[in-house]
Amino acid sequence: MLGAIIPDLDGVVATERRNLPTPAIPILSLHLRPALLGGVAVVERAGPEMLEMLRGQMTGVNKVPFSSATDEIMNHTRRSVASSQLQLI
């Protein structure tokens, strides 16, 4: 997924000799951590539009959970914006 945000990351990850993190062993190599944090920062700054773009790129069994999480974030964001607008009035 980060390859959609950070060009060439998939190539770097493919050259990684060790196994990538799994739920059982969720430890990411130190040299890949900045890319993960950078990707998160890009998505956070871009906002809901980036989440929609990433949802379109998602395939397979991960699409439904990602869509559910995205919907929850978008709904929470809309409620927060509406609440802050009411506070301004």
PDB file of N, CA, C and O in Angstrom:
ATOM      1  N   MET A   1       0.822  -1.185   0.000  1.00  0.00           N
ATOM      2  CA  MET A   1       0.000   0.000   0.000  1.00  0.00           C
ATOM      3  C   MET A   1       0.866   1.249   0.000  1.00  0.00           C
ATOM      4  O   MET A   1       0.543   2.229  -0.671  1.00  0.00           O
ATOM      5  N   LEU A   2       1.960   1.223   0.745  1.00  0.00           N
ATOM      6  CA  LEU A   2       2.822   2.405   0.766  1.00  0.00           C
ATOM      7  C   LEU A   2       3.453   2.675  -0.588  1.00  0.00           C
ATOM      8  O   LEU A   2       3.842   3.807  -0.876  1.00  0.00           O
ATOM      9  N   GLY A   3       3.558   1.653  -1.419  1.00  0.00           N
ATOM     10  CA  GLY A   3       4.103   1.851  -2.754  1.00  0.00           C
ATOM     11  C   GLY A   3       3.263   2.804  -3.581  1.00  0.00           C
ATOM     12  O   GLY A   3       3.770   3.416  -4.521  1.00  0.00           O
ATOM     13  N   ALA A   4       1.974   2.944  -3.245  1.00  0.00           N
ATOM     14  CA  ALA A   4       1.109   3.892  -3.932  1.00  0.00           C
ATOM     15  C   ALA A   4       1.422   5.322  -3.510  1.00  0.00           C
ATOM     16  O   ALA A   4       1.098   6.265  -4.233  1.00  0.00           O
ATOM     17  N   ILE A   5       2.045   5.492  -2.353  1.00  0.00           N
ATOM     18  CA  ILE A   5       2.345   6.813  -1.821  1.00  0.00           C
ATOM     19  C   ILE A   5       3.810   7.182  -2.025  1.00  0.00           C
ATOM     20  O   ILE A   5       4.132   8.314  -2.385  1.00  0.00           O
ATOM     21  N   ILE A   6       4.688   6.217  -1.791  1.00  0.00           N
ATOM     22  CA  ILE A   6       6.129   6.453  -1.885  1.00  0.00           C
ATOM     23  C   ILE A   6       6.661   5.666  -3.077  1.00  0.00           C
ATOM     24  O   ILE A   6       6.775   4.442  -3.013  1.00  0.00           O
ATOM     25  N   PRO A   7       6.987   6.365  -4.168  1.00  0.00           N
ATOM     26  CA  PRO A   7       7.490   5.669  -5.360  1.00  0.00           C
ATOM     27  C   PRO A   7       8.740   4.842  -5.040  1.00  0.00           C
ATOM     28  O   PRO A   7       9.568   5.236  -4.218  1.00  0.00           O
ATOM     29  N   ASP A   8       8.854   3.723  -5.689  1.00  0.00           N
ATOM     30  CA  ASP A   8      10.008   2.817  -5.582  1.00  0.00           C
ATOM     31  C   ASP A   8      10.109   2.071  -4.256  1.00  0.00           C
ATOM     32  O   ASP A   8      11.050   1.300  -4.070  1.00  0.00           O
ATOM     33  N   LEU A   9       9.182   2.272  -3.335  1.00  0.00           N
ATOM     34  CA  LEU A   9       9.265   1.561  -2.060  1.00  0.00           C
ATOM     35  C   LEU A   9       9.084   0.062  -2.265  1.00  0.00           C
ATOM     36  O   LEU A   9       9.739  -0.737  -1.595  1.00  0.00           O
ATOM     37  N   ASP A  10       8.210  -0.326  -3.176  1.00  0.00           N
ATOM     38  CA  ASP A  10       8.000  -1.760  -3.411  1.00  0.00           C
ATOM     39  C   ASP A  10       9.289  -2.435  -3.860  1.00  0.00           C
ATOM     40  O   ASP A  10       9.556  -3.576  -3.481  1.00  0.00           O
ATOM     41  N   GLY A  11      10.089  -1.742  -4.664  1.00  0.00           N
ATOM     42  CA  GLY A  11      11.365  -2.298  -5.101  1.00  0.00           C
ATOM     43  C   GLY A  11      12.339  -2.473  -3.946  1.00  0.00           C
ATOM     44  O   GLY A  11      13.044  -3.479  -3.864  1.00  0.00           O
ATOM     45  N   VAL A  12      12.375  -1.499  -3.063  1.00  0.00           N
ATOM     46  CA  VAL A  12      13.255  -1.584  -1.884  1.00  0.00           C
ATOM     47  C   VAL A  12      12.820  -2.735  -0.991  1.00  0.00           C
ATOM     48  O   VAL A  12      13.652  -3.504  -0.511  1.00  0.00           O
ATOM     49  N   VAL A  13      11.522  -2.853  -0.771  1.00  0.00           N
ATOM     50  CA  VAL A  13      11.008  -3.926   0.078  1.00  0.00           C
ATOM     51  C   VAL A  13      11.268  -5.285  -0.560  1.00  0.00           C
ATOM     52  O   VAL A  13      11.558  -6.254   0.141  1.00  0.00           O
ATOM     53  N   ALA A  14      11.167  -5.360  -1.888  1.00  0.00           N
ATOM     54  CA  ALA A  14      11.398  -6.636  -2.575  1.00  0.00           C
ATOM     55  C   ALA A  14      12.839  -7.109  -2.416  1.00  0.00           C
ATOM     56  O   ALA A  14      13.095  -8.313  -2.413  1.00  0.00           O
ATOM     57  N   THR A  15      13.777  -6.182  -2.284  1.00  0.00           N
ATOM     58  CA  THR A  15      15.176  -6.573  -2.107  1.00  0.00           C
ATOM     59  C   THR A  15      15.493  -6.957  -0.670  1.00  0.00           C
ATOM     60  O   THR A  15      16.577  -7.460  -0.376  1.00  0.00           O
ATOM     61  N   GLU A  16      14.542  -6.718   0.217  1.00  0.00           N
ATOM     62  CA  GLU A  16      14.726  -7.066   1.630  1.00  0.00           C
ATOM     63  C   GLU A  16      14.873  -8.583   1.751  1.00  0.00           C
ATOM     64  O   GLU A  16      14.006  -9.335   1.307  1.00  0.00           O
ATOM     65  N   ARG A  17      15.956  -9.014   2.344  1.00  0.00           N
ATOM     66  CA  ARG A  17      16.230 -10.457   2.464  1.00  0.00           C
ATOM     67  C   ARG A  17      15.408 -11.109   3.576  1.00  0.00           C
ATOM     68  O   ARG A  17      15.056 -12.285   3.485  1.00  0.00           O
ATOM     69  N   ARG A  18      15.110 -10.356   4.604  1.00  0.00           N
ATOM     70  CA  ARG A  18      14.340 -10.907   5.719  1.00  0.00           C
ATOM     71  C   ARG A  18      12.860 -10.878   5.404  1.00  0.00           C
ATOM     72  O   ARG A  18      12.419 -10.188   4.485  1.00  0.00           O
ATOM     73  N   ASN A  19      12.105 -11.630   6.173  1.00  0.00           N
ATOM     74  CA  ASN A  19      10.659 -11.622   6.006  1.00  0.00           C
ATOM     75  C   ASN A  19      10.084 -10.300   6.496  1.00  0.00           C
ATOM     76  O   ASN A  19      10.590  -9.707   7.449  1.00  0.00           O
ATOM     77  N   LEU A  20       9.043  -9.853   5.851  1.00  0.00           N
ATOM     78  CA  LEU A  20       8.358  -8.642   6.275  1.00  0.00           C
ATOM     79  C   LEU A  20       7.496  -8.949   7.497  1.00  0.00           C
ATOM     80  O   LEU A  20       7.191 -10.112   7.761  1.00  0.00           O
ATOM     81  N   PRO A  21       7.104  -7.926   8.238  1.00  0.00           N
ATOM     82  CA  PRO A  21       6.315  -8.153   9.451  1.00  0.00           C
ATOM     83  C   PRO A  21       4.998  -8.870   9.173  1.00  0.00           C
ATOM     84  O   PRO A  21       4.387  -8.715   8.115  1.00  0.00           O
ATOM     85  N   THR A  22       4.592  -9.644  10.142  1.00  0.00           N
ATOM     86  CA  THR A  22       3.307 -10.329  10.109  1.00  0.00           C
ATOM     87  C   THR A  22       2.616 -10.020  11.433  1.00  0.00           C
ATOM     88  O   THR A  22       3.256  -9.501  12.348  1.00  0.00           O
ATOM     89  N   PRO A  23       1.329 -10.326  11.557  1.00  0.00           N
ATOM     90  CA  PRO A  23       0.681 -10.121  12.862  1.00  0.00           C
ATOM     91  C   PRO A  23       1.374 -10.893  13.990  1.00  0.00           C
ATOM     92  O   PRO A  23       1.385 -10.443  15.136  1.00  0.00           O
ATOM     93  N   ALA A  24       1.942 -12.039  13.668  1.00  0.00           N
ATOM     94  CA  ALA A  24       2.618 -12.837  14.696  1.00  0.00           C
ATOM     95  C   ALA A  24       3.959 -12.214  15.100  1.00  0.00           C
ATOM     96  O   ALA A  24       4.344 -12.277  16.267  1.00  0.00           O
ATOM     97  N   ILE A  25       4.665 -11.615  14.142  1.00  0.00           N
ATOM     98  CA  ILE A  25       5.963 -10.975  14.397  1.00  0.00           C
ATOM     99  C   ILE A  25       5.931  -9.585  13.758  1.00  0.00           C
ATOM    100  O   ILE A  25       6.414  -9.409  12.640  1.00  0.00           O
ATOM    101  N   PRO A  26       5.365  -8.593  14.462  1.00  0.00           N
ATOM    102  CA  PRO A  26       5.143  -7.269  13.863  1.00  0.00           C
ATOM    103  C   PRO A  26       6.334  -6.318  13.964  1.00  0.00           C
ATOM    104  O   PRO A  26       6.155  -5.129  14.229  1.00  0.00           O
ATOM    105  N   ILE A  27       7.543  -6.829  13.755  1.00  0.00           N
ATOM    106  CA  ILE A  27       8.729  -5.993  13.885  1.00  0.00           C
ATOM    107  C   ILE A  27       9.221  -5.618  12.484  1.00  0.00           C
ATOM    108  O   ILE A  27       9.518  -6.485  11.663  1.00  0.00           O
ATOM    109  N   LEU A  28       9.298  -4.317  12.234  1.00  0.00           N
ATOM    110  CA  LEU A  28       9.751  -3.796  10.949  1.00  0.00           C
ATOM    111  C   LEU A  28      11.226  -3.430  11.052  1.00  0.00           C
ATOM    112  O   LEU A  28      11.661  -2.864  12.054  1.00  0.00           O
ATOM    113  N   SER A  29      11.984  -3.750  10.028  1.00  0.00           N
ATOM    114  CA  SER A  29      13.412  -3.410  10.015  1.00  0.00           C
ATOM    115  C   SER A  29      13.603  -1.911  10.224  1.00  0.00           C
ATOM    116  O   SER A  29      12.793  -1.105   9.767  1.00  0.00           O
ATOM    117  N   LEU A  30      14.669  -1.550  10.911  1.00  0.00           N
ATOM    118  CA  LEU A  30      14.927  -0.139  11.227  1.00  0.00           C
ATOM    119  C   LEU A  30      15.003   0.739   9.986  1.00  0.00           C
ATOM    120  O   LEU A  30      14.505   1.865   9.998  1.00  0.00           O
ATOM    121  N   HIS A  31      15.612   0.247   8.923  1.00  0.00           N
ATOM    122  CA  HIS A  31      15.768   1.104   7.744  1.00  0.00           C
ATOM    123  C   HIS A  31      14.458   1.309   6.975  1.00  0.00           C
ATOM    124  O   HIS A  31      14.394   2.180   6.108  1.00  0.00           O
ATOM    125  N   LEU A  32      13.419   0.530   7.272  1.00  0.00           N
ATOM    126  CA  LEU A  32      12.119   0.718   6.620  1.00  0.00           C
ATOM    127  C   LEU A  32      11.160   1.570   7.451  1.00  0.00           C
ATOM    128  O   LEU A  32      10.147   2.044   6.936  1.00  0.00           O
ATOM    129  N   ARG A  33      11.470   1.763   8.711  1.00  0.00           N
ATOM    130  CA  ARG A  33      10.573   2.524   9.590  1.00  0.00           C
ATOM    131  C   ARG A  33      10.374   3.973   9.154  1.00  0.00           C
ATOM    132  O   ARG A  33       9.245   4.460   9.213  1.00  0.00           O
ATOM    133  N   PRO A  34      11.416   4.685   8.718  1.00  0.00           N
ATOM    134  CA  PRO A  34      11.176   6.063   8.258  1.00  0.00           C
ATOM    135  C   PRO A  34      10.212   6.129   7.076  1.00  0.00           C
ATOM    136  O   PRO A  34       9.422   7.067   6.977  1.00  0.00           O
ATOM    137  N   ALA A  35      10.269   5.149   6.186  1.00  0.00           N
ATOM    138  CA  ALA A  35       9.346   5.132   5.047  1.00  0.00           C
ATOM    139  C   ALA A  35       7.913   4.938   5.524  1.00  0.00           C
ATOM    140  O   ALA A  35       6.993   5.576   5.011  1.00  0.00           O
ATOM    141  N   LEU A  36       7.723   4.066   6.495  1.00  0.00           N
ATOM    142  CA  LEU A  36       6.387   3.849   7.045  1.00  0.00           C
ATOM    143  C   LEU A  36       5.865   5.125   7.700  1.00  0.00           C
ATOM    144  O   LEU A  36       4.726   5.524   7.458  1.00  0.00           O
ATOM    145  N   LEU A  37       6.682   5.760   8.519  1.00  0.00           N
ATOM    146  CA  LEU A  37       6.268   6.996   9.176  1.00  0.00           C
ATOM    147  C   LEU A  37       6.020   8.114   8.165  1.00  0.00           C
ATOM    148  O   LEU A  37       5.087   8.903   8.317  1.00  0.00           O
ATOM    149  N   GLY A  38       6.863   8.176   7.134  1.00  0.00           N
ATOM    150  CA  GLY A  38       6.660   9.173   6.078  1.00  0.00           C
ATOM    151  C   GLY A  38       5.356   8.943   5.340  1.00  0.00           C
ATOM    152  O   GLY A  38       4.637   9.893   5.033  1.00  0.00           O
ATOM    153  N   GLY A  39       5.048   7.685   5.055  1.00  0.00           N
ATOM    154  CA  GLY A  39       3.788   7.358   4.375  1.00  0.00           C
ATOM    155  C   GLY A  39       2.583   7.738   5.205  1.00  0.00           C
ATOM    156  O   GLY A  39       1.595   8.258   4.686  1.00  0.00           O
ATOM    157  N   VAL A  40       2.671   7.476   6.503  1.00  0.00           N
ATOM    158  CA  VAL A  40       1.573   7.850   7.401  1.00  0.00           C
ATOM    159  C   VAL A  40       1.406   9.369   7.419  1.00  0.00           C
ATOM    160  O   VAL A  40       0.281   9.869   7.405  1.00  0.00           O
ATOM    161  N   ALA A  41       2.518  10.104   7.449  1.00  0.00           N
ATOM    162  CA  ALA A  41       2.454  11.566   7.454  1.00  0.00           C
ATOM    163  C   ALA A  41       1.844  12.102   6.164  1.00  0.00           C
ATOM    164  O   ALA A  41       1.060  13.051   6.198  1.00  0.00           O
ATOM    165  N   VAL A  42       2.194  11.507   5.031  1.00  0.00           N
ATOM    166  CA  VAL A  42       1.632  11.939   3.741  1.00  0.00           C
ATOM    167  C   VAL A  42       0.127  11.745   3.738  1.00  0.00           C
ATOM    168  O   VAL A  42      -0.616  12.640   3.334  1.00  0.00           O
ATOM    169  N   VAL A  43      -0.330  10.582   4.186  1.00  0.00           N
ATOM    170  CA  VAL A  43      -1.767  10.295   4.219  1.00  0.00           C
ATOM    171  C   VAL A  43      -2.471  11.248   5.178  1.00  0.00           C
ATOM    172  O   VAL A  43      -3.541  11.770   4.867  1.00  0.00           O
ATOM    173  N   GLU A  44      -1.871  11.475   6.343  1.00  0.00           N
ATOM    174  CA  GLU A  44      -2.500  12.345   7.337  1.00  0.00           C
ATOM    175  C   GLU A  44      -2.630  13.779   6.818  1.00  0.00           C
ATOM    176  O   GLU A  44      -3.660  14.421   7.026  1.00  0.00           O
ATOM    177  N   ARG A  45      -1.601  14.282   6.148  1.00  0.00           N
ATOM    178  CA  ARG A  45      -1.654  15.651   5.621  1.00  0.00           C
ATOM    179  C   ARG A  45      -2.581  15.785   4.428  1.00  0.00           C
ATOM    180  O   ARG A  45      -3.229  16.817   4.257  1.00  0.00           O
ATOM    181  N   ALA A  46      -2.649  14.747   3.601  1.00  0.00           N
ATOM    182  CA  ALA A  46      -3.493  14.811   2.408  1.00  0.00           C
ATOM    183  C   ALA A  46      -4.971  14.717   2.759  1.00  0.00           C
ATOM    184  O   ALA A  46      -5.821  15.257   2.052  1.00  0.00           O
ATOM    185  N   GLY A  47      -5.268  14.035   3.846  1.00  0.00           N
ATOM    186  CA  GLY A  47      -6.642  13.971   4.317  1.00  0.00           C
ATOM    187  C   GLY A  47      -7.510  12.939   3.620  1.00  0.00           C
ATOM    188  O   GLY A  47      -7.008  11.972   3.047  1.00  0.00           O
ATOM    189  N   PRO A  48      -8.824  13.157   3.675  1.00  0.00           N
ATOM    190  CA  PRO A  48      -9.791  12.179   3.176  1.00  0.00           C
ATOM    191  C   PRO A  48      -9.605  11.802   1.709  1.00  0.00           C
ATOM    192  O   PRO A  48      -9.885  10.667   1.324  1.00  0.00           O
ATOM    193  N   GLU A  49      -9.143  12.727   0.899  1.00  0.00           N
ATOM    194  CA  GLU A  49      -8.955  12.409  -0.528  1.00  0.00           C
ATOM    195  C   GLU A  49      -7.933  11.301  -0.716  1.00  0.00           C
ATOM    196  O   GLU A  49      -8.093  10.447  -1.588  1.00  0.00           O
ATOM    197  N   MET A  50      -6.882  11.310   0.096  1.00  0.00           N
ATOM    198  CA  MET A  50      -5.860  10.264  -0.003  1.00  0.00           C
ATOM    199  C   MET A  50      -6.439   8.918   0.421  1.00  0.00           C
ATOM    200  O   MET A  50      -6.127   7.893  -0.186  1.00  0.00           O
ATOM    201  N   LEU A  51      -7.270   8.908   1.445  1.00  0.00           N
ATOM    202  CA  LEU A  51      -7.892   7.653   1.867  1.00  0.00           C
ATOM    203  C   LEU A  51      -8.769   7.083   0.770  1.00  0.00           C
ATOM    204  O   LEU A  51      -8.790   5.871   0.554  1.00  0.00           O
ATOM    205  N   GLU A  52      -9.493   7.949   0.078  1.00  0.00           N
ATOM    206  CA  GLU A  52     -10.329   7.485  -1.035  1.00  0.00           C
ATOM    207  C   GLU A  52      -9.469   6.896  -2.152  1.00  0.00           C
ATOM    208  O   GLU A  52      -9.817   5.865  -2.726  1.00  0.00           O
ATOM    209  N   MET A  53      -8.344   7.549  -2.460  1.00  0.00           N
ATOM    210  CA  MET A  53      -7.447   7.044  -3.493  1.00  0.00           C
ATOM    211  C   MET A  53      -6.887   5.680  -3.094  1.00  0.00           C
ATOM    212  O   MET A  53      -6.820   4.764  -3.914  1.00  0.00           O
ATOM    213  N   LEU A  54      -6.487   5.554  -1.829  1.00  0.00           N
ATOM    214  CA  LEU A  54      -5.932   4.285  -1.362  1.00  0.00           C
ATOM    215  C   LEU A  54      -6.983   3.180  -1.357  1.00  0.00           C
ATOM    216  O   LEU A  54      -6.668   2.022  -1.631  1.00  0.00           O
ATOM    217  N   ARG A  55      -8.213   3.529  -1.050  1.00  0.00           N
ATOM    218  CA  ARG A  55      -9.292   2.541  -1.081  1.00  0.00           C
ATOM    219  C   ARG A  55      -9.444   1.978  -2.490  1.00  0.00           C
ATOM    220  O   ARG A  55      -9.673   0.781  -2.664  1.00  0.00           O
ATOM    221  N   GLY A  56      -9.318   2.830  -3.480  1.00  0.00           N
ATOM    222  CA  GLY A  56      -9.411   2.385  -4.868  1.00  0.00           C
ATOM    223  C   GLY A  56      -8.270   1.460  -5.268  1.00  0.00           C
ATOM    224  O   GLY A  56      -8.428   0.636  -6.169  1.00  0.00           O
ATOM    225  N   GLN A  57      -7.118   1.588  -4.604  1.00  0.00           N
ATOM    226  CA  GLN A  57      -5.954   0.755  -4.916  1.00  0.00           C
ATOM    227  C   GLN A  57      -5.974  -0.586  -4.173  1.00  0.00           C
ATOM    228  O   GLN A  57      -5.251  -1.512  -4.540  1.00  0.00           O
ATOM    229  N   MET A  58      -6.791  -0.684  -3.145  1.00  0.00           N
ATOM    230  CA  MET A  58      -6.835  -1.886  -2.316  1.00  0.00           C
ATOM    231  C   MET A  58      -7.523  -3.024  -3.076  1.00  0.00           C
ATOM    232  O   MET A  58      -8.528  -2.812  -3.755  1.00  0.00           O
ATOM    233  N   THR A  59      -6.972  -4.221  -2.953  1.00  0.00           N
ATOM    234  CA  THR A  59      -7.554  -5.396  -3.611  1.00  0.00           C
ATOM    235  C   THR A  59      -7.588  -6.571  -2.638  1.00  0.00           C
ATOM    236  O   THR A  59      -6.990  -6.526  -1.563  1.00  0.00           O
ATOM    237  N   GLY A  60      -8.284  -7.598  -3.031  1.00  0.00           N
ATOM    238  CA  GLY A  60      -8.285  -8.852  -2.278  1.00  0.00           C
ATOM    239  C   GLY A  60      -9.012  -8.771  -0.951  1.00  0.00           C
ATOM    240  O   GLY A  60      -9.932  -7.974  -0.762  1.00  0.00           O
ATOM    241  N   VAL A  61      -8.569  -9.624  -0.037  1.00  0.00           N
ATOM    242  CA  VAL A  61      -9.238  -9.758   1.255  1.00  0.00           C
ATOM    243  C   VAL A  61      -9.074  -8.526   2.136  1.00  0.00           C
ATOM    244  O   VAL A  61      -9.832  -8.344   3.089  1.00  0.00           O
ATOM    245  N   ASN A  62      -8.101  -7.685   1.832  1.00  0.00           N
ATOM    246  CA  ASN A  62      -7.875  -6.485   2.640  1.00  0.00           C
ATOM    247  C   ASN A  62      -8.805  -5.332   2.279  1.00  0.00           C
ATOM    248  O   ASN A  62      -8.896  -4.354   3.021  1.00  0.00           O
ATOM    249  N   LYS A  63      -9.494  -5.438   1.152  1.00  0.00           N
ATOM    250  CA  LYS A  63     -10.321  -4.320   0.688  1.00  0.00           C
ATOM    251  C   LYS A  63     -11.472  -4.017   1.650  1.00  0.00           C
ATOM    252  O   LYS A  63     -11.724  -2.853   1.963  1.00  0.00           O
ATOM    253  N   VAL A  64     -12.164  -5.041   2.116  1.00  0.00           N
ATOM    254  CA  VAL A  64     -13.320  -4.822   2.994  1.00  0.00           C
ATOM    255  C   VAL A  64     -12.893  -4.224   4.334  1.00  0.00           C
ATOM    256  O   VAL A  64     -13.477  -3.224   4.752  1.00  0.00           O
ATOM    257  N   PRO A  65     -11.884  -4.799   5.037  1.00  0.00           N
ATOM    258  CA  PRO A  65     -11.476  -4.181   6.301  1.00  0.00           C
ATOM    259  C   PRO A  65     -10.949  -2.751   6.123  1.00  0.00           C
ATOM    260  O   PRO A  65     -11.209  -1.882   6.955  1.00  0.00           O
ATOM    261  N   PHE A  66     -10.208  -2.516   5.036  1.00  0.00           N
ATOM    262  CA  PHE A  66      -9.695  -1.164   4.790  1.00  0.00           C
ATOM    263  C   PHE A  66     -10.837  -0.201   4.530  1.00  0.00           C
ATOM    264  O   PHE A  66     -10.833   0.920   5.039  1.00  0.00           O
ATOM    265  N   SER A  67     -11.818  -0.627   3.740  1.00  0.00           N
ATOM    266  CA  SER A  67     -12.971   0.223   3.464  1.00  0.00           C
ATOM    267  C   SER A  67     -13.754   0.528   4.734  1.00  0.00           C
ATOM    268  O   SER A  67     -14.213   1.654   4.923  1.00  0.00           O
ATOM    269  N   SER A  68     -13.908  -0.460   5.600  1.00  0.00           N
ATOM    270  CA  SER A  68     -14.615  -0.245   6.866  1.00  0.00           C
ATOM    271  C   SER A  68     -13.874   0.757   7.737  1.00  0.00           C
ATOM    272  O   SER A  68     -14.483   1.658   8.313  1.00  0.00           O
ATOM    273  N   ALA A  69     -12.562   0.600   7.832  1.00  0.00           N
ATOM    274  CA  ALA A  69     -11.759   1.528   8.636  1.00  0.00           C
ATOM    275  C   ALA A  69     -11.803   2.931   8.043  1.00  0.00           C
ATOM    276  O   ALA A  69     -11.905   3.916   8.774  1.00  0.00           O
ATOM    277  N   THR A  70     -11.727   3.021   6.720  1.00  0.00           N
ATOM    278  CA  THR A  70     -11.781   4.314   6.042  1.00  0.00           C
ATOM    279  C   THR A  70     -13.123   4.986   6.276  1.00  0.00           C
ATOM    280  O   THR A  70     -13.180   6.184   6.553  1.00  0.00           O
ATOM    281  N   ASP A  71     -14.200   4.221   6.165  1.00  0.00           N
ATOM    282  CA  ASP A  71     -15.539   4.781   6.404  1.00  0.00           C
ATOM    283  C   ASP A  71     -15.655   5.317   7.828  1.00  0.00           C
ATOM    284  O   ASP A  71     -16.226   6.385   8.050  1.00  0.00           O
ATOM    285  N   GLU A  72     -15.120   4.584   8.780  1.00  0.00           N
ATOM    286  CA  GLU A  72     -15.182   5.011  10.177  1.00  0.00           C
ATOM    287  C   GLU A  72     -14.403   6.323  10.375  1.00  0.00           C
ATOM    288  O   GLU A  72     -14.874   7.231  11.060  1.00  0.00           O
ATOM    289  N   ILE A  73     -13.225   6.410   9.778  1.00  0.00           N
ATOM    290  CA  ILE A  73     -12.417   7.631   9.884  1.00  0.00           C
ATOM    291  C   ILE A  73     -13.134   8.802   9.233  1.00  0.00           C
ATOM    292  O   ILE A  73     -13.182   9.896   9.795  1.00  0.00           O
ATOM    293  N   MET A  74     -13.692   8.574   8.049  1.00  0.00           N
ATOM    294  CA  MET A  74     -14.385   9.647   7.325  1.00  0.00           C
ATOM    295  C   MET A  74     -15.603  10.119   8.115  1.00  0.00           C
ATOM    296  O   MET A  74     -15.841  11.323   8.209  1.00  0.00           O
ATOM    297  N   ASN A  75     -16.370   9.205   8.677  1.00  0.00           N
ATOM    298  CA  ASN A  75     -17.543   9.587   9.467  1.00  0.00           C
ATOM    299  C   ASN A  75     -17.135  10.366  10.717  1.00  0.00           C
ATOM    300  O   ASN A  75     -17.785  11.345  11.083  1.00  0.00           O
ATOM    301  N   HIS A  76     -16.068   9.931  11.363  1.00  0.00           N
ATOM    302  CA  HIS A  76     -15.585  10.634  12.550  1.00  0.00           C
ATOM    303  C   HIS A  76     -15.121  12.043  12.177  1.00  0.00           C
ATOM    304  O   HIS A  76     -15.374  12.997  12.913  1.00  0.00           O
ATOM    305  N   THR A  77     -14.446  12.171  11.041  1.00  0.00           N
ATOM    306  CA  THR A  77     -13.962  13.471  10.581  1.00  0.00           C
ATOM    307  C   THR A  77     -15.132  14.398  10.285  1.00  0.00           C
ATOM    308  O   THR A  77     -15.106  15.574  10.647  1.00  0.00           O
ATOM    309  N   ARG A  78     -16.155  13.869   9.627  1.00  0.00           N
ATOM    310  CA  ARG A  78     -17.327  14.699   9.312  1.00  0.00           C
ATOM    311  C   ARG A  78     -18.011  15.182  10.588  1.00  0.00           C
ATOM    312  O   ARG A  78     -18.418  16.341  10.679  1.00  0.00           O
ATOM    313  N   ARG A  79     -18.139  14.285  11.580  1.00  0.00           N
ATOM    314  CA  ARG A  79     -18.763  14.678  12.852  1.00  0.00           C
ATOM    315  C   ARG A  79     -17.936  15.739  13.564  1.00  0.00           C
ATOM    316  O   ARG A  79     -18.488  16.678  14.138  1.00  0.00           O
ATOM    317  N   SER A  80     -16.602  15.591  13.528  1.00  0.00           N
ATOM    318  CA  SER A  80     -15.728  16.557  14.188  1.00  0.00           C
ATOM    319  C   SER A  80     -15.828  17.926  13.529  1.00  0.00           C
ATOM    320  O   SER A  80     -15.868  18.945  14.219  1.00  0.00           O
ATOM    321  N   VAL A  81     -15.868  17.957  12.205  1.00  0.00           N
ATOM    322  CA  VAL A  81     -15.982  19.221  11.478  1.00  0.00           C
ATOM    323  C   VAL A  81     -17.320  19.873  11.787  1.00  0.00           C
ATOM    324  O   VAL A  81     -17.382  21.081  12.016  1.00  0.00           O
ATOM    325  N   ALA A  82     -18.389  19.089  11.797  1.00  0.00           N
ATOM    326  CA  ALA A  82     -19.714  19.631  12.099  1.00  0.00           C
ATOM    327  C   ALA A  82     -19.753  20.175  13.522  1.00  0.00           C
ATOM    328  O   ALA A  82     -20.333  21.235  13.758  1.00  0.00           O
ATOM    329  N   SER A  83     -19.146  19.470  14.473  1.00  0.00           N
ATOM    330  CA  SER A  83     -19.131  19.949  15.851  1.00  0.00           C
ATOM    331  C   SER A  83     -18.350  21.247  15.980  1.00  0.00           C
ATOM    332  O   SER A  83     -18.786  22.162  16.678  1.00  0.00           O
ATOM    333  N   SER A  84     -17.198  21.340  15.314  1.00  0.00           N
ATOM    334  CA  SER A  84     -16.404  22.554  15.418  1.00  0.00           C
ATOM    335  C   SER A  84     -17.098  23.724  14.727  1.00  0.00           C
ATOM    336  O   SER A  84     -16.950  24.866  15.164  1.00  0.00           O
ATOM    337  N   GLN A  85     -17.847  23.467  13.662  1.00  0.00           N
ATOM    338  CA  GLN A  85     -18.588  24.547  13.009  1.00  0.00           C
ATOM    339  C   GLN A  85     -19.694  25.051  13.909  1.00  0.00           C
ATOM    340  O   GLN A  85     -19.959  26.252  13.948  1.00  0.00           O
ATOM    341  N   LEU A  86     -20.350  24.149  14.638  1.00  0.00           N
ATOM    342  CA  LEU A  86     -21.390  24.578  15.573  1.00  0.00           C
ATOM    343  C   LEU A  86     -20.793  25.409  16.702  1.00  0.00           C
ATOM    344  O   LEU A  86     -21.424  26.354  17.177  1.00  0.00           O
ATOM    345  N   GLN A  87     -19.590  25.068  17.133  1.00  0.00           N
ATOM    346  CA  GLN A  87     -18.953  25.832  18.197  1.00  0.00           C
ATOM    347  C   GLN A  87     -18.614  27.248  17.729  1.00  0.00           C
ATOM    348  O   GLN A  87     -18.599  28.176  18.538  1.00  0.00           O
ATOM    349  N   LEU A  88     -18.345  27.424  16.445  1.00  0.00           N
ATOM    350  CA  LEU A  88     -18.031  28.752  15.914  1.00  0.00           C
ATOM    351  C   LEU A  88     -19.259  29.650  15.894  1.00  0.00           C
ATOM    352  O   LEU A  88     -19.143  30.874  15.954  1.00  0.00           O
ATOM    353  N   ILE A  89     -20.433  29.041  15.810  1.00  0.00           N
ATOM    354  CA  ILE A  89     -21.679  29.838  15.752  1.00  0.00           C
ATOM    355  C   ILE A  89     -21.990  30.301  17.098  1.00  0.00           C
ATOM    356  O   ILE A  89     -22.990  30.989  17.298  1.00  0.00           O
TER     357      ILE A  89
END
